Amino acid sequence: MNIKRNWAGVVCCFLLFIAVCLSLAFHVKGAFRASGHPELGLLFFILPGVIASFISRGGEVVKPLLGAMLAAPLCLVLLRLVFASPRSLWQELAWLMSGIFWCALGALCFMFARSLVHRWRHK
């Protein structure tokens, strides 16, 4: 049971990172590009980090980060082969690394909020 709980955050972040990446590549890209702020889509990568940190034991940051790092190469292959992106390989790689950063930041924000709530309840 403990092993399943330890890897649940990695698997959750892996799947959610891929879902966010593909949804941004397929559905949402035009809306953000039309508004003049295409980088706003990167903020959606916070959600996999928050959810995976919630599922991980103790709200860890390492599990969501590992899940995002494992999902990034698969997303890169899918973006290059399936969606035929007009961006260069280096731009896609930089975009995915930014997604990993935002995912880890989401996990850190969840840990911070959890510690604030824990401290507030024990005062």
N, CA, C and O atoms as a MOPAC input file, in Angstrom:
PM7 MOZYME 1SCF
protein

 N      0.82100 1    -1.19100 1     0.00000 1
 C      0.00000 1     0.00000 1     0.00000 1
 C      0.87000 1     1.26000 1     0.00000 1
 O      0.54500 1     2.23800 1    -0.67300 1
 N      1.96500 1     1.23800 1     0.74900 1
 C      2.83900 1     2.39700 1     0.84600 1
 C      3.53900 1     2.67700 1    -0.48100 1
 O      3.73300 1     3.83500 1    -0.85000 1
 N      3.91700 1     1.62200 1    -1.19700 1
 C      4.57400 1     1.80700 1    -2.48800 1
 C      3.60900 1     2.44100 1    -3.48500 1
 O      4.00800 1     3.30900 1    -4.26200 1
 N      2.35000 1     2.02000 1    -3.47200 1
 C      1.36500 1     2.61300 1    -4.36600 1
 C      1.15700 1     4.08500 1    -4.04800 1
 O      1.00300 1     4.90600 1    -4.95200 1
 N      1.15400 1     4.41200 1    -2.78900 1
 C      0.96100 1     5.80500 1    -2.37300 1
 C      2.16500 1     6.66200 1    -2.77600 1
 O      2.00600 1     7.83500 1    -3.11300 1
 N      3.36400 1     6.08100 1    -2.74000 1
 C      4.55800 1     6.84000 1    -3.10000 1
 C      4.58600 1     7.18200 1    -4.59000 1
 O      5.00300 1     8.28000 1    -4.95900 1
 N      4.15300 1     6.27200 1    -5.44300 1
 C      4.21900 1     6.48400 1    -6.87300 1
 C      2.95600 1     7.10700 1    -7.44500 1
 O      2.91600 1     7.42200 1    -8.63400 1
 N      1.93500 1     7.29000 1    -6.63900 1
 C      0.69100 1     7.88400 1    -7.13800 1
 C      0.91300 1     9.31500 1    -7.61500 1
 O      0.33500 1     9.72900 1    -8.62000 1
 N      1.74600 1    10.07300 1    -6.90400 1
 C      2.02800 1    11.44600 1    -7.31900 1
 C      2.78000 1    11.51500 1    -8.63400 1
 O      2.53000 1    12.40300 1    -9.44800 1
 N      3.70400 1    10.58100 1    -8.84800 1
 C      4.47200 1    10.55400 1   -10.10000 1
 C      3.55100 1    10.22800 1   -11.27200 1
 O      3.58700 1    10.90000 1   -12.30300 1
 N      2.73300 1     9.19900 1   -11.11000 1
 C      1.83100 1     8.78300 1   -12.19000 1
 C      0.79400 1     9.86800 1   -12.47200 1
 O      0.49100 1    10.15900 1   -13.62900 1
 N      0.25500 1    10.46000 1   -11.41800 1
 C     -0.74200 1    11.52300 1   -11.58000 1
 C     -0.14600 1    12.71100 1   -12.32400 1
 O     -0.76400 1    13.22800 1   -13.25500 1
 N      1.02700 1    13.14400 1   -11.93300 1
 C      1.66000 1    14.27800 1   -12.60000 1
 C      2.03700 1    13.92800 1   -14.03400 1
 O      1.90800 1    14.76600 1   -14.92600 1
 N      2.49500 1    12.71700 1   -14.26700 1
 C      2.84300 1    12.26200 1   -15.61100 1
 C      1.63900 1    12.38200 1   -16.54700 1
 O      1.73800 1    12.94600 1   -17.63700 1
 N      0.51000 1    11.84800 1   -16.10600 1
 C     -0.68700 1    11.86500 1   -16.94500 1
 C     -1.25600 1    13.27400 1   -17.10600 1
 O     -1.65300 1    13.66300 1   -18.20500 1
 N     -1.29600 1    14.03300 1   -16.02000 1
 C     -1.83800 1    15.38500 1   -16.10500 1
 C     -0.94300 1    16.32200 1   -16.91500 1
 O     -1.44300 1    17.19500 1   -17.62400 1
 N      0.37100 1    16.14800 1   -16.81500 1
 C      1.30000 1    16.95700 1   -17.59900 1
 C      1.08800 1    16.70700 1   -19.08600 1
 O      1.07200 1    17.65000 1   -19.87700 1
 N      0.92600 1    15.45800 1   -19.46700 1
 C      0.67000 1    15.12200 1   -20.87100 1
 C     -0.66500 1    15.69800 1   -21.31800 1
 O     -0.77900 1    16.22600 1   -22.42400 1
 N     -1.67700 1    15.59700 1   -20.46000 1
 C     -2.99700 1    16.13000 1   -20.80900 1
 C     -2.95400 1    17.64300 1   -21.00500 1
 O     -3.53400 1    18.16000 1   -21.95900 1
 N     -2.28000 1    18.34500 1   -20.12100 1
 C     -2.17500 1    19.80200 1   -20.25100 1
 C     -1.37800 1    20.16400 1   -21.49900 1
 O     -1.75400 1    21.07400 1   -22.23700 1
 N     -0.29600 1    19.46300 1   -21.73000 1
 C      0.54700 1    19.74400 1   -22.89100 1
 C     -0.23400 1    19.54900 1   -24.19700 1
 O     -0.19000 1    20.40100 1   -25.08400 1
 N     -0.93400 1    18.44100 1   -24.30600 1
 C     -1.68400 1    18.16500 1   -25.52900 1
 C     -2.87200 1    19.10700 1   -25.67600 1
 O     -3.19500 1    19.52200 1   -26.78800 1
 N     -3.52200 1    19.44700 1   -24.57400 1
 C     -4.65600 1    20.36400 1   -24.68600 1
 C     -4.18600 1    21.75700 1   -25.09500 1
 O     -4.86600 1    22.43400 1   -25.86700 1
 N     -3.04200 1    22.19000 1   -24.59300 1
 C     -2.51200 1    23.49200 1   -25.00600 1
 C     -2.07200 1    23.46800 1   -26.46200 1
 O     -2.22900 1    24.46000 1   -27.17500 1
 N     -1.53000 1    22.35700 1   -26.90100 1
 C     -1.06900 1    22.26400 1   -28.28000 1
 C     -2.23300 1    22.15300 1   -29.26100 1
 O     -2.14500 1    22.61400 1   -30.39900 1
 N     -3.31400 1    21.54300 1   -28.81300 1
 C     -4.40500 1    21.24600 1   -29.73700 1
 C     -5.55500 1    22.25400 1   -29.65000 1
 O     -6.02500 1    22.74200 1   -30.67800 1
 N     -6.01100 1    22.56800 1   -28.43900 1
 C     -7.23100 1    23.36300 1   -28.28700 1
 C     -6.98300 1    24.82900 1   -27.96000 1
 O     -7.54700 1    25.71100 1   -28.60700 1
 N     -6.16500 1    25.09000 1   -26.98500 1
 C     -6.11500 1    26.40900 1   -26.36800 1
 C     -5.13800 1    27.34800 1   -27.06000 1
 O     -5.19400 1    28.55600 1   -26.83000 1
 N     -4.26900 1    26.84600 1   -27.87800 1
 C     -3.19600 1    27.66300 1   -28.44400 1
 C     -3.72200 1    28.89000 1   -29.18000 1
 O     -3.16500 1    29.97700 1   -29.02700 1
 N     -4.76100 1    28.74500 1   -29.95900 1
 C     -5.27800 1    29.86100 1   -30.72000 1
 C     -5.85900 1    30.96500 1   -29.86000 1
 O     -5.72500 1    32.14100 1   -30.19800 1
 N     -6.50100 1    30.61300 1   -28.75600 1
 C     -7.12600 1    31.61500 1   -27.89300 1
 C     -6.07300 1    32.51200 1   -27.25700 1
 O     -6.25000 1    33.72900 1   -27.20800 1
 N     -4.98300 1    31.93100 1   -26.77200 1
 C     -3.94100 1    32.73700 1   -26.13900 1
 C     -3.14200 1    33.52100 1   -27.17900 1
 O     -2.70600 1    34.64200 1   -26.91700 1
 N     -2.95700 1    32.94700 1   -28.32500 1
 C     -2.23100 1    33.66000 1   -29.37300 1
 C     -3.04100 1    34.84800 1   -29.87400 1
 O     -2.46700 1    35.89000 1   -30.18900 1
 N     -4.36600 1    34.71300 1   -29.95500 1
 C     -5.21900 1    35.80500 1   -30.41400 1
 C     -5.23300 1    36.95200 1   -29.40400 1
 O     -5.37200 1    38.11300 1   -29.79000 1
 N     -5.09000 1    36.63800 1   -28.12000 1
 C     -5.09100 1    37.69300 1   -27.10800 1
 C     -3.77000 1    38.44100 1   -27.06000 1
 O     -3.68300 1    39.50200 1   -26.44100 1
 N     -2.74500 1    37.90600 1   -27.70100 1
 C     -1.44100 1    38.55200 1   -27.69100 1
 C     -0.54200 1    38.08900 1   -26.57600 1
 O      0.55600 1    38.62000 1   -26.41100 1
 N     -0.98000 1    37.10800 1   -25.80200 1
 C     -0.19800 1    36.58400 1   -24.68400 1
 C     -0.13600 1    35.05700 1   -24.74700 1
 O     -0.78700 1    34.39700 1   -23.93700 1
 N      0.62000 1    34.47400 1   -25.67600 1
 C      0.64800 1    33.01200 1   -25.78900 1
 C      1.32500 1    32.33600 1   -24.61100 1
 O      1.10900 1    31.14400 1   -24.38900 1
 N      2.14200 1    33.06100 1   -23.84600 1
 C      2.83600 1    32.45700 1   -22.71800 1
 C      1.91200 1    32.20200 1   -21.52900 1
 O      2.29700 1    31.49100 1   -20.60100 1
 N      0.70600 1    32.76200 1   -21.53200 1
 C     -0.22800 1    32.53900 1   -20.43100 1
 C     -0.65000 1    31.06900 1   -20.32600 1
 O     -1.03000 1    30.61400 1   -19.24700 1
 N     -0.58800 1    30.34400 1   -21.40600 1
 C     -0.93600 1    28.93300 1   -21.38200 1
 C     -0.03000 1    28.10900 1   -20.48000 1
 O     -0.42800 1    27.05100 1   -19.99300 1
 N      1.18500 1    28.59000 1   -20.25700 1
 C      2.11400 1    27.87700 1   -19.37200 1
 C      1.60300 1    27.80900 1   -17.93600 1
 O      1.97500 1    26.90600 1   -17.18600 1
 N      0.76200 1    28.75100 1   -17.55300 1
 C      0.23400 1    28.73800 1   -16.18900 1
 C     -0.63700 1    27.51900 1   -15.91000 1
 O     -0.82700 1    27.14900 1   -14.75100 1
 N     -1.16900 1    26.89100 1   -16.95900 1
 C     -1.95500 1    25.67400 1   -16.76100 1
 C     -1.10500 1    24.51800 1   -16.23400 1
 O     -1.64000 1    23.55600 1   -15.68400 1
 N      0.21700 1    24.60900 1   -16.39900 1
 C      1.09200 1    23.55400 1   -15.89500 1
 C      1.20300 1    23.57400 1   -14.37300 1
 O      1.78100 1    22.65700 1   -13.78900 1
 N      0.66200 1    24.59800 1   -13.72000 1
 C      0.63300 1    24.62200 1   -12.26100 1
 C     -0.29700 1    23.53100 1   -11.73400 1
 O     -0.03300 1    22.93400 1   -10.69100 1
 N     -1.37800 1    23.27500 1   -12.45400 1
 C     -2.38900 1    22.32300 1   -11.98600 1
 C     -1.85300 1    20.90300 1   -11.77500 1
 O     -2.15400 1    20.31500 1   -10.73600 1
 N     -1.07800 1    20.31800 1   -12.69600 1
 C     -0.54900 1    18.97800 1   -12.41500 1
 C      0.32800 1    18.93800 1   -11.16800 1
 O      0.30600 1    17.95300 1   -10.42900 1
 N      1.09100 1    19.98200 1   -10.93000 1
 C      1.94200 1    20.03300 1    -9.74100 1
 C      1.14800 1    20.08100 1    -8.45900 1
 O      1.47400 1    19.39800 1    -7.48900 1
 N      0.09400 1    20.89700 1    -8.45400 1
 C     -0.74500 1    21.01600 1    -7.25500 1
 C     -1.46800 1    19.70600 1    -6.97100 1
 O     -1.47500 1    19.23100 1    -5.83600 1
 N     -2.07000 1    19.12900 1    -7.98700 1
 C     -2.83700 1    17.89900 1    -7.79400 1
 C     -1.92400 1    16.74200 1    -7.40300 1
 O     -2.26600 1    15.96200 1    -6.51500 1
 N     -0.77900 1    16.62200 1    -8.04700 1
 C      0.14600 1    15.53200 1    -7.71400 1
 C      0.74700 1    15.71800 1    -6.33000 1
 O      0.99000 1    14.73400 1    -5.63000 1
 N      0.98800 1    16.93900 1    -5.92700 1
 C      1.49700 1    17.17900 1    -4.57900 1
 C      0.44100 1    16.85200 1    -3.53700 1
 O      0.77000 1    16.37200 1    -2.45200 1
 N     -0.81100 1    17.10300 1    -3.84900 1
 C     -1.90400 1    16.74400 1    -2.95100 1
 C     -2.00400 1    15.22800 1    -2.78600 1
 O     -2.24900 1    14.73000 1    -1.68800 1
 N     -1.81200 1    14.50700 1    -3.88200 1
 C     -1.92000 1    13.04300 1    -3.84600 1
 C     -0.69200 1    12.41400 1    -3.20600 1
 O     -0.80400 1    11.37800 1    -2.55100 1
 N      0.47800 1    13.01800 1    -3.38300 1
 C      1.71400 1    12.45600 1    -2.82200 1
 C      1.66300 1    12.46100 1    -1.30800 1
 O      0.98500 1    13.28200 1    -0.69000 1
 N      2.38100 1    11.54400 1    -0.73700 1
 C      2.44400 1    11.45100 1     0.72100 1
 C      3.21300 1    12.64900 1     1.26400 1
 O      4.36000 1    12.88300 1     0.88300 1
 N      2.58800 1    13.39300 1     2.13900 1
 C      3.24700 1    14.53000 1     2.75700 1
 C      3.36200 1    15.74500 1     1.85800 1
 O      4.05400 1    16.70000 1     2.20900 1
 N      2.70300 1    15.73700 1     0.70500 1
 C      2.76100 1    16.87800 1    -0.19700 1
 C      4.14800 1    17.14900 1    -0.72700 1
 O      4.60200 1    18.29200 1    -0.70300 1
 N      4.82700 1    16.13400 1    -1.20000 1
 C      6.20300 1    16.27600 1    -1.66800 1
 C      6.29000 1    17.05800 1    -2.97300 1
 O      5.31100 1    17.16600 1    -3.71300 1
 N      7.45600 1    17.59400 1    -3.24200 1
 C      7.72600 1    18.29100 1    -4.49000 1
 C      8.43100 1    17.36900 1    -5.47800 1
 O      8.28800 1    17.52600 1    -6.69100 1
 N      9.18200 1    16.41700 1    -4.96400 1
 C     10.00700 1    15.56000 1    -5.82300 1
 C      9.14700 1    14.67300 1    -6.71500 1
 O      9.47900 1    14.47000 1    -7.88300 1
 N      8.05800 1    14.14800 1    -6.19000 1
 C      7.21200 1    13.25200 1    -6.99500 1
 C      6.57900 1    13.97000 1    -8.18400 1
 O      6.65300 1    13.45500 1    -9.30000 1
 N      5.95700 1    15.14100 1    -7.99600 1
 C      5.43900 1    15.84400 1    -9.16900 1
 C      6.53100 1    16.25800 1   -10.16000 1
 O      6.32500 1    16.22700 1   -11.37300 1
 N      7.68500 1    16.64400 1    -9.63100 1
 C      8.78400 1    17.02600 1   -10.50600 1
 C      9.26100 1    15.83600 1   -11.33200 1
 O      9.53400 1    15.97600 1   -12.52400 1
 N      9.36000 1    14.68200 1   -10.71100 1
 C      9.76700 1    13.47300 1   -11.42900 1
 C      8.74300 1    13.09500 1   -12.49200 1
 O      9.11100 1    12.71200 1   -13.60200 1
 N      7.46100 1    13.20000 1   -12.15600 1
 C      6.41700 1    12.90400 1   -13.13600 1
 C      6.47400 1    13.83900 1   -14.33300 1
 O      6.30600 1    13.40700 1   -15.47300 1
 N      6.71100 1    15.12400 1   -14.07500 1
 C      6.80300 1    16.08800 1   -15.17300 1
 C      8.04400 1    15.84300 1   -16.02400 1
 O      7.99500 1    15.96600 1   -17.24800 1
 N      9.14400 1    15.50100 1   -15.38200 1
 C     10.37800 1    15.23900 1   -16.13300 1
 C     10.26800 1    13.98000 1   -16.98100 1
 O     10.87100 1    13.89700 1   -18.05000 1
 N      9.50900 1    13.00800 1   -16.51700 1
 C      9.30100 1    11.79600 1   -17.31500 1
 C      8.32200 1    12.03000 1   -18.46200 1
 O      8.42100 1    11.38400 1   -19.50500 1
 N      7.38500 1    12.94400 1   -18.27200 1
 C      6.38500 1    13.20900 1   -19.30700 1
 C      6.90300 1    14.12600 1   -20.40700 1
 O      6.41800 1    14.06400 1   -21.53700 1
 N      7.86600 1    14.96200 1   -20.10200 1
 C      8.34600 1    15.94800 1   -21.07300 1
 C      8.89700 1    15.32500 1   -22.36600 1
 O      8.56000 1    15.81400 1   -23.44500 1
 N      9.72500 1    14.27200 1   -22.31000 1
 C     10.18700 1    13.69400 1   -23.58400 1
 C      9.06200 1    13.11300 1   -24.43000 1
 O      9.08100 1    13.21900 1   -25.65700 1
 N      8.07900 1    12.49700 1   -23.76900 1
 C      6.93800 1    11.96400 1   -24.51700 1
 C      6.13800 1    13.09400 1   -25.15700 1
 O      5.69600 1    12.97400 1   -26.30000 1
 N      5.95400 1    14.18200 1   -24.43200 1
 C      5.26200 1    15.34200 1   -24.98900 1
 C      6.03200 1    15.93200 1   -26.16700 1
 O      5.43500 1    16.33500 1   -27.16500 1
 N      7.33700 1    15.98100 1   -26.05100 1
 C      8.15300 1    16.51200 1   -27.14600 1
 C      7.98300 1    15.67000 1   -28.40100 1
 O      7.82900 1    16.21200 1   -29.49600 1
 N      8.00900 1    14.36500 1   -28.25300 1
 C      7.82100 1    13.47700 1   -29.41200 1
 C      6.42900 1    13.65400 1   -30.00100 1
 O      6.26800 1    13.71100 1   -31.22000 1
 N      5.42300 1    13.74000 1   -29.13200 1
 C      4.06000 1    13.91600 1   -29.63000 1
 C      3.89000 1    15.26000 1   -30.33400 1
 O      3.23800 1    15.33500 1   -31.37500 1
 N      4.46000 1    16.30000 1   -29.78400 1
 C      4.33800 1    17.62100 1   -30.40400 1
 C      5.05100 1    17.68100 1   -31.75000 1
 O      4.56600 1    18.31900 1   -32.68500 1
 N      6.19000 1    17.02500 1   -31.84900 1
 C      6.95700 1    17.07900 1   -33.09100 1
 C      6.36300 1    16.18100 1   -34.17400 1
 O      6.36100 1    16.54800 1   -35.34900 1
 N      5.86000 1    15.00900 1   -33.78900 1
 C      5.39500 1    14.05600 1   -34.79400 1
 C      3.90800 1    14.19000 1   -35.11200 1
 O      3.52300 1    14.16000 1   -36.28000 1
 N      3.08500 1    14.33600 1   -34.10300 1
 C      1.63700 1    14.32900 1   -34.31900 1
 C      1.11200 1    15.70100 1   -34.72500 1
 O      0.34100 1    15.81500 1   -35.67800 1
 N      1.52400 1    16.73800 1   -34.01100 1
 C      0.95200 1    18.05700 1   -34.25200 1
 C      1.74900 1    18.88800 1   -35.24600 1
 O      1.26300 1    19.92800 1   -35.69000 1
 N      2.94600 1    18.47000 1   -35.60800 1
 C      3.79400 1    19.18700 1   -36.57500 1
 C      3.84500 1    20.67700 1   -36.25400 1
 O      3.38100 1    21.51200 1   -37.03000 1
 N      4.40600 1    20.98400 1   -35.12200 1
 C      4.47700 1    22.35900 1   -34.63400 1
 C      5.35500 1    23.23000 1   -35.52500 1
 O      6.37400 1    22.76100 1   -36.03300 1
 N      4.97400 1    24.49800 1   -35.72100 1
 C      5.79300 1    25.39200 1   -36.54800 1
 C      7.03900 1    25.89500 1   -35.80900 1
 O      7.92300 1    26.48700 1   -36.42900 1
 N      7.11900 1    25.66900 1   -34.50800 1
 C      8.27600 1    26.11800 1   -33.73300 1
 C      9.45000 1    25.16400 1   -33.93100 1
 O      9.27200 1    24.00700 1   -34.31100 1
 N     10.64500 1    25.66800 1   -33.66800 1
 C     11.83500 1    24.83100 1   -33.79800 1
 C     11.91900 1    23.85800 1   -32.61000 1
 O     11.19200 1    23.98500 1   -31.62500 1
 N     12.81200 1    22.90400 1   -32.73800 1
 C     12.99500 1    21.91700 1   -31.67700 1
 C     13.42700 1    22.59000 1   -30.37800 1
 O     12.97500 1    22.21300 1   -29.29700 1
 N     14.29800 1    23.58300 1   -30.48800 1
 C     14.78500 1    24.27000 1   -29.28700 1
 C     13.68600 1    25.08100 1   -28.60900 1
 O     13.64700 1    25.17200 1   -27.38200 1
 N     12.80200 1    25.66400 1   -29.39800 1
 C     11.68200 1    26.39500 1   -28.81300 1
 C     10.71900 1    25.44800 1   -28.10200 1
 O     10.21700 1    25.76400 1   -27.02300 1
 N     10.46100 1    24.29300 1   -28.70400 1
 C      9.59700 1    23.30100 1   -28.05800 1
 C     10.22900 1    22.80200 1   -26.76400 1
 O      9.54500 1    22.63400 1   -25.75400 1
 N     11.52000 1    22.56800 1   -26.80200 1
 C     12.22500 1    22.09600 1   -25.61300 1
 C     12.19100 1    23.15200 1   -24.50600 1
 O     11.97500 1    22.82500 1   -23.33900 1
 N     12.40100 1    24.40300 1   -24.87000 1
 C     12.33700 1    25.47800 1   -23.88100 1
 C     10.92500 1    25.61700 1   -23.31000 1
 O     10.76800 1    25.87500 1   -22.11700 1
 N      9.90600 1    25.45000 1   -24.13900 1
 C      8.52100 1    25.52600 1   -23.67800 1
 C      8.21800 1    24.40100 1   -22.69600 1
 O      7.55100 1    24.62100 1   -21.68500 1
 N      8.70300 1    23.20100 1   -22.98800 1
 C      8.47700 1    22.07400 1   -22.08300 1
 C      9.25600 1    22.23300 1   -20.77800 1
 O      8.75500 1    21.86200 1   -19.71600 1
 N     10.46600 1    22.77600 1   -20.84000 1
 C     11.21400 1    23.02300 1   -19.60700 1
 C     10.50800 1    24.07400 1   -18.74900 1
 O     10.52200 1    23.99200 1   -17.52100 1
 N      9.89900 1    25.04700 1   -19.39300 1
 C      9.10400 1    26.02600 1   -18.65300 1
 C      7.89600 1    25.35400 1   -18.01000 1
 O      7.51200 1    25.69500 1   -16.89100 1
 N      7.30000 1    24.40200 1   -18.71900 1
 C      6.18600 1    23.64600 1   -18.14800 1
 C      6.60700 1    22.85200 1   -16.92300 1
 O      5.85900 1    22.76800 1   -15.94900 1
 N      7.80000 1    22.26800 1   -16.96300 1
 C      8.31400 1    21.54000 1   -15.80300 1
 C      8.52200 1    22.49300 1   -14.63500 1
 O      8.20200 1    22.16200 1   -13.49300 1
 N      9.05700 1    23.67100 1   -14.91800 1
 C      9.24300 1    24.67200 1   -13.86700 1
 C      7.91800 1    25.04600 1   -13.21700 1
 O      7.81500 1    25.07300 1   -11.99100 1
 N      6.89700 1    25.33500 1   -14.03200 1
 C      5.60700 1    25.73700 1   -13.48500 1
 C      4.94300 1    24.60000 1   -12.73000 1
 O      4.22900 1    24.83600 1   -11.75500 1
 N      5.16800 1    23.37800 1   -13.16500 1
 C      4.63200 1    22.22000 1   -12.44800 1
 C      5.25800 1    22.11300 1   -11.05800 1
 O      4.55200 1    21.89600 1   -10.07300 1
 N      6.56500 1    22.26400 1   -10.98100 1
 C      7.24100 1    22.21800 1    -9.67800 1
 C      6.82900 1    23.40600 1    -8.81100 1
 O      6.70900 1    23.27000 1    -7.59400 1
 N      6.61300 1    24.56100 1    -9.42400 1
 C      6.15800 1    25.71900 1    -8.66800 1
 C      4.76100 1    25.49400 1    -8.09900 1
 O      4.46400 1    25.93800 1    -6.99100 1
 N      3.90700 1    24.81100 1    -8.84800 1
 C      2.58300 1    24.47000 1    -8.33400 1
 C      2.67100 1    23.56000 1    -7.12100 1
 O      1.92500 1    23.73100 1    -6.15700 1
 N      3.59300 1    22.58100 1    -7.16600 1
 C      3.78400 1    21.69100 1    -6.01400 1
 C      4.31800 1    22.46800 1    -4.81100 1
 O      3.90100 1    22.22500 1    -3.67900 1
 N      5.23000 1    23.39200 1    -5.05300 1
 C      5.75800 1    24.21600 1    -3.95600 1
 C      4.67900 1    25.12200 1    -3.35400 1
 O      4.61900 1    25.30300 1    -2.13800 1
 N      3.84300 1    25.67900 1    -4.20000 1
 C      2.75200 1    26.52800 1    -3.70100 1
 C      1.77800 1    25.72500 1    -2.85900 1
 O      1.27700 1    26.21500 1    -1.84600 1
 N      1.50400 1    24.48800 1    -3.27100 1
 C      0.61900 1    23.65000 1    -2.47500 1
 C      1.25600 1    23.33900 1    -1.12100 1
 O      0.57900 1    23.37700 1    -0.09400 1
 N      2.54100 1    23.03600 1    -1.11500 1
 C      3.22400 1    22.77500 1     0.16100 1
 C      3.19900 1    24.00900 1     1.05600 1
 O      3.00800 1    23.88700 1     2.26600 1
 N      3.38800 1    25.18200 1     0.48800 1
 C      3.36000 1    26.41200 1     1.26200 1
 C      1.97300 1    26.64900 1     1.85900 1
 O      1.84600 1    26.99200 1     3.03400 1
 N      0.93900 1    26.46500 1     1.04400 1
 C     -0.42900 1    26.65100 1     1.53800 1
 C     -0.76400 1    25.63600 1     2.62200 1
 O     -1.42000 1    25.96900 1     3.60900 1
 N     -0.31500 1    24.40200 1     2.44100 1
 C     -0.56200 1    23.37100 1     3.44500 1
 C      0.13300 1    23.71300 1     4.76200 1
 O     -0.43500 1    23.51000 1     5.83500 1
 N      1.34900 1    24.22500 1     4.68400 1
 C      2.05500 1    24.58700 1     5.92200 1
 C      1.39700 1    25.77400 1     6.61300 1
 O      1.35900 1    25.82400 1     7.84300 1
 N      0.87500 1    26.73300 1     5.84100 1
 C      0.17000 1    27.86400 1     6.44000 1
 C     -1.10900 1    27.41700 1     7.14100 1
 O     -1.40800 1    27.86700 1     8.24700 1
 N     -1.85200 1    26.54000 1     6.49800 1
 C     -3.08300 1    26.03200 1     7.11000 1
 C     -2.75900 1    25.22600 1     8.36400 1
 O     -3.45800 1    25.34500 1     9.37000 1
 N     -1.71900 1    24.41700 1     8.31600 1
 C     -1.31200 1    23.60900 1     9.46800 1
 C     -0.88600 1    24.50600 1    10.62900 1
 O     -1.24000 1    24.23800 1    11.77800 1
 N     -0.14500 1    25.54700 1    10.34700 1
 C      0.30900 1    26.47700 1    11.37400 1
 C     -0.86900 1    27.26500 1    11.94400 1
 O     -0.91800 1    27.50900 1    13.15000 1
 N     -1.81700 1    27.66500 1    11.09800 1
 C     -2.97100 1    28.42900 1    11.53200 1
 C     -3.87300 1    27.60600 1    12.45000 1
 O     -4.42000 1    28.12500 1    13.42300 1
 N     -4.02400 1    26.31200 1    12.13000 1
 C     -4.87900 1    25.43100 1    12.95200 1
 C     -4.27000 1    25.12600 1    14.31400 1
 O     -5.00500 1    24.87200 1    15.26900 1
 N     -2.97300 1    25.14400 1    14.42500 1
 C     -2.31600 1    24.78600 1    15.68600 1
 C     -1.97000 1    25.98100 1    16.56000 1
 O     -1.26600 1    25.83100 1    17.55900 1
 N     -2.44400 1    27.13900 1    16.20700 1
 C     -2.21000 1    28.31200 1    17.07000 1
 C     -3.27900 1    28.45900 1    18.09700 1
 O     -3.23800 1    29.38900 1    18.90200 1

